Amino acid sequence: MPPTPKPGILEVSLYVGGRAAVPGVAKPIKLSSNESPIGPSPKAMAALRSAAHDLQLYPDGSTRMLREAIGEVHGLDPDRIVAGGEGSGPILTMLANAYLQPGDEAVLSRHAFLVYEIITRANSAVPVIVPERDTNSGIKIDVDAMLAAVTPKTRIVYIANPNNPTGSYLTRDEMNRLHAGLPKDVLLIIDAAYAEYVTAPDYEPGVELVKANDNVVMTRTFSKMYGLAGLRLGWVYAPAAICDVLNRIRGPFNTSTLQQIAGAAAVRDQELVARGRDHNSRWLAWVTTELRKTGLRVDDSAANFVLIHFPAGGDKTAAKADAFLSKNGVILRGVASYGLPDCLRMTIGTEEENRLAVSLIQQFMAA
């Protein structure tokens, strides 16, 4: 009889990322993983090349250079930053490992990032999944419903802001109200992976709440705006006591020298961030407007993707649209695993990619 994993693990559904290939298509356009259409910072690439000569040496286990660069750009105390390899996912995992015990509860929204449920179940804890609100602008996390789901067993509340795959966000006031309603011993995890794309004046990524409280953390990633998805790097800004906990349980060299050097150069390249935000704002608006002309519902988005709703039946379903697009060399993201079987998520790509994807959807809807 093989070894038995702890309770919860065999209830985890395997995470499947966005497709990258289509049979018979040599070089498809991949708009399924919310990757940057403008690529990584030239400064980060130059830093990578310069660092390749010392790979025989262990990296700095404290990641001080990277933490100081992040602190410099964002105005944060480097001692309250913990970095992690593989994007922000392992940081989220460490937080769950540190603060969830068997039988505890973690509250998350219905269409939240799938990793939240995975890491909750992996710790033999119970995910409490809360329905979201369908508003005029799109599907949005329901603050009141999230608070109503909190019980004496709740230890973590996960909020992705903006949320993936819906693209909606909670305002500063909504986040403050959510936090104010939580018990002091509940950890609020704000996953701000798409913060760099948000232009709304009433948005705040979580810095203010972390600075003022002992039970809030904010996670960030270099995989989106900074174009370093292939390098895998993330970080968390947290109270000193939580940083102490994470530093006790993380791996001794949990980020490589290449990650640290490239990340430090990338975060200082705020010209790249401004260029990426301008590109995204322009094409996000264009894609949304053009797709709505087809009669499809396209939700407002604060991130670098749009959620497209297709009819539930007939010959214009999300599955048939996905097949048509794939046959023509364009890959979008099916989101049935997120509880949205009638939707596809489209990443904002280059001008050429956006125009082609929109043109194909228009052809599909008109056929």
N, C-alpha and C positions, 0 to 999 in steps of 0.2 A: 504493500500500500504506500503510495507516494506521500511526502510531507503535506500537511494541510495548512494553507495560508490562514491568517487571522480573519475573523468575520468581517464581511463587507467587501473584500477584495474581489471575490468571484461574482459580485453583483455589479462590478464596474464594467461599463461598455467600452470597448476599445476605441480610443480617440483616433479618428481618421482625418488627416489634414486635407487641404484643397488639392485636387488632382493637378498633376504637372504634365501629363502626357495623354495623347489621344492616339489609338491605334490607326496607323495609316497616314498620320499627319506628322511630317518631319519636324516642323518647328512651330508648334501651336502658340497662340497668344494666351498667356496665363494671367487671368484676372480673378483668381480664386483664393489668393492668400494674403491680400492687403499689403503687398510688397511695394517698395518705393519705385515709382516710374522714373525718377531722375538719378537713381543709383547712389552709391556711397560718396562721402566727402573725399575729394582729391587729397585733402590734408590727411585724412585717415589712411588712405591708400599709401601715401608717401611714408607715413609713420610705420605702417606694416612692413614695408620693404626695408626700412632701416632697422627694424627689430629682428629681422630674420637671421641675423648673424650670431645671435647669442642663445640659440634654442637649447644648448646643452645645460643652461642654467635654470634653476627653479625660479618661478615667478615670485614676486613680493606677495607673501601670504596675506598681508594687511590691505592690499590694493590701495595704498595711500595716494599714489599719483592720480589714479582714476577718481577716487573719492574727493580729492582736492579740486580736480577739474570740474566735477559735477557741482560741488559746493560753490566754486567761484562763479559759474554761469548762473546757477539758480539762487544764489544767496543763502545757502544752507550750511549748517555746521557739518564738516566732513565726518566728525566723530559720530554723527547720527545717521550715517549712510552705510549700508552694507551692499556690496556688489555680489553678483552671482553669474556663473556661466549658464548657457542654454536659455538666455532671455530671462523674463521675470517668472517663468514657470517654476523653476526650482526654489525661488524665494517664496512663492505661494505655498509650495510643498513644505518647506521648512517651517513656515508659520503654522500650517495645519499640524505638522508633526509635533510642534512645540506646545500647542494650545488645545488640541482636541484629544479627548480620551474616549474609550468605548462607552457608547450610550449618550455622549454629548450630542448637541444639535448645532447645525450650521445653517443659517438662513440665506437663501439665494433666490434670485428671480427666475421665472420660467424659461426665459430665453437667454440666460447668462452663459458665459464662457464655460464650455464643458469641463474644463479642468477643475473647477470648484467642486463639482459633485464627485469627480474622480478622487481628489485628494481627501475629501471628507470620508468617503466610503473606505479608502485605504487605511484610515485611522480608526475603523470600526465605529465611526460616528454616523449620525443620521442627517442626511440632507433634507431640509424643509424647503420645499419648492413653492414659491409664491407667484400666483398669476400676475401678469402685467396689465396695464390699462391700454386700451385702444383709443387713441386720441385723434383729433383732426390732423395732427402733424405726423402721427405714427404710433408705434407701440412703445410704451414708456414704463419704466419701473414705478410701481405704486408705493410711495413712501408709507402711507397709512397701512396698507396691507402688509408691508414688510415689518412694521412695528407691531402689528397685531399678531404676527407669527412668532414673536419672541416669547419664550417661556423661561422658567427657571433653569432649564437644561441648555439654553442657548449659550454658546461660547464664542461664536464667530458670526459676523454678518458680512457677506461679500457684496460689493458694489463695483461693477465695471462702469466707469464714467469717462467718456462715452461708452455705451454698451455695444458689444459685438454679439450678434450680427444685426441688431436693429438700427444702430446709428444714433439713437436718441441719447440725451444727456439730462442729468439732474442739475438744476441751478445751484448757486451758492446757498441761497436761502433754503432750498429743499434738502440739501446735504446737511446744513446746520440743524434743521428740524429733525431729520433722521437721527443724527447723532444725539441730540438733546433728549430723544425719547428712549435711548438705550441705557440699560444698567451699566454702571461703571466697570463691571467685571466682564463685559462683552467686548471683544475686539472687533472694531470696524476696519475692514480691509478695503481700501479704495484702489482699484486697478485702473490706473490712468495711462494705459498703453497708447492711447490715441490723443493724448492731451495736446501735443504740438500742433494738431490740425484744427483745434477749436478756435473760432474767431468770435463767438458770442460773448458780449461784455458781462453777462451774468454768470459766466462759468468760472469755477475755481478748481484746480486739479486735486486739491487735498492738502496743500502745503499749510494753509492757515489752520486747518483742523488738527494736523499733526503737531504743529508748534504749540498749540494751546491745550492739548489734552494728552493723557497718558495711555489712552486705549484706541488710538487711531494710527494706522500706517498707510503709506502711499507707495505703490509699486510702479515702476516705469521700465521701459525697454528701449534698446537701440535698434530693434528689428523693424520698426515702421518708418518714421520720418528720417532716421539717420541712415537707412539703407544698409544695415549690417545684419540682416536676418541670417545670412549664412555663417556669420561669426558667432552668433548666439551670446548675447550679453544683456543683463538687466541689473536693476538696483532697487533698493527700498529706502525710503526716508521714514524714520521711526523714532519714538521716544528712546532715550538712552537705555532704559531697562530692557526694552525689547531688542535693541541692537545687541546688548550683552547676551541675551538668550540666543539669538541667531548666530553670533560669533562663536558660541560654545558648541553648537551642533553642526555648523557648516563644515565642509571639507577643508583641510589645512591649506590647500592650493586650489580653491574652487573657481578661480579665473586664471587664464593663461597670460603670459607676458604679452602675446600678440593682442589678446582681447583688451588688456589694460591700456596698452599704448594706443591702439586704434580708437578705443572708446574715449580716451582723454582728448585726442585730436579731434574726433568727431563732435563731441559736445561743445568744444570751443568754436566750431565752425557754424556760427549762428547765421551767417549768410546763406548757407545751404538750407537751414531751417526756414528762413524767410522765403527763399526761392521755392522750396517745396510747398509751403503753405499757400503762396500765391498761385502756383500751378494747380493745387488741389481745389482751392476756392473757385477758380475759374471753371475748371472742368466738372467739378461736382455740380455746380449750378447748371451747366450746359447739359450734362447727361440727364439730370433730373427733369429738366424742362422738356427735352426731346423725347424721353421715354414716356412722359405723361401725355404727350400728344398722341400716342398710340392707343390711349384709353386705359393703359395699365396704371395701377396704383403704385406709386413710388414714394416711400416715406422720406420725410426730411431727415437729413443726416448731418451730424457734426464731425464726422470722421472722414476717412478716405475711401469710403465705399457707400453703396446704396443698396437698400433692400427692395427688391422688385416683387410685387404680388401678381400671380397669374390665376386664371380661373381654376376652380377646384375640379371641374369636369370638362368633357368635350375634347376638342382637338388643339386647345391652346394652353395646356397645362404646363407647369414648371418642368416636369420631367421631359415632355416633348420639346419644349423650348431648349432645354439643356442638351438634348440629343441633336437638335438642329444646329445649335451653335458649335457643339463639339465637331460635328461632321464638317463644319466650315472653318475649323481651326481656332475657335475661341472657347476658352474654358472659364466658366463662372463657377460659383460655389453653391451646390445644393445644401440646404440647411434643414432638411427633414429631421436630422438628429438633434436640432435645437427646438423641435416642436413647431417647425414652420414648413410643412411639406409642400405648400403651394407657393413657395418663394424661392428666388435665387438671389444671391448676393454678388454684386459686381464691384470689384476694386476699380478705383480711378487709375487709369494707366496713362500712357503717353497720348498725345493728340491723335496720332494714327490709330492706336489701339482703341481709344474711346469711340472714334468715328466709325470704325469697322464694327465694333460690338453693337453700337446703337443701330447702325444700318441693318445688321442681320436681325436684330430683334424687330425692327420695323418691317422687314420682309416677312418674318415669321408671323407676325400679327396680321399682316395684310393678305397673306396667302389664302 
